[in-house]
Amino acid sequence: MQIPELTFPAALTVTGQTIDISGFGLQLKTFYTGLFWETVDHYRRAGKPRVAIGIAGPTGAGKSVVAVLFQELARQARLAFAFEAVTIDAYHYPNHYLLSHCSDGVALKQVKGRFDTYDVAALVRDLDAFAGGQNIAFPAYSRTLHDPVPDRVPITAPATLLILEGLWLLSDQGGWERIRPRLDFCYFIDSDQERTRPAVLKRHMAGGRTLADATRHYENVDGRNSAQVRQTRHKADKVIPPYYEVGGGG
């Protein structure tokens, strides 16, 4: 099979926000091109029409960036199967639920992003429907509405590679232990909080938070989540660096 030459865009749209990747150098492009074709190979070796591959890692490690980049490369690659990406953020409970439900006397809205602020049962049902070959429409997450939007990622092709990205894919608490067995392969993007914190604060402020509010949320939620999530990396099939730590990426 002739492998087509893949080109990288100057920017990616990730959950409604523009991510500039124009600075990706040759080493970064080579790394992600190789990782993309490796992912395609995982699909082929699975030997079945529907395959789910996870991308886990702490907040700010670039999980969504990789998922969207892979979608862009897949559009160019003339694959014999469909290629889609879904984020677990789309399975957050809606804000009205998070405001009206509490944990330890605190509204779940205040800890949005913690493992217990997601409808894991709905994610399990959708993954099972996907694996069973059903037509399905996964939800998406709007960083404008700050809420999930149902039925935004339709999948009807019998042969589909699904990328599922998110914090808690390898967790064993709050029902998340049901997710790892449903993934045919899982990457873990590893990075420490010193490197991820600025990216997370920038994303929160782009979504409308003040610096003070973004910092508060990071200290109370994101940083704690990331520390827990990093303890799950041994459950991944492969640990990889974030894009900003690959040589040539800044």
Buried (B, 14 or more C-beta within 10 A) or exposed (E): EEEEEBEBEEEBEBBEBEBEBEEBEEEBBBBBBEBBBEBBEBBEEBEEBBBBBBBBBBBBBBBBBBBBBBBBBBEEBEBEBBBBBBBBBBBBBBBEEBBEEEEEEEEBBBBBBBBBBBBBEBBBEBBEBBBEBEEBEBBBBBBEEBBBEEEBBEBEBEBBBBBBBBBBBBBBEBBBEBBBEBBBBBBBBBBBBEBBBEBBBBBBBEBEBEEEEBBBBBEBBBBBBBEBBBEBBEBBEEEBBBBBBBEEBE
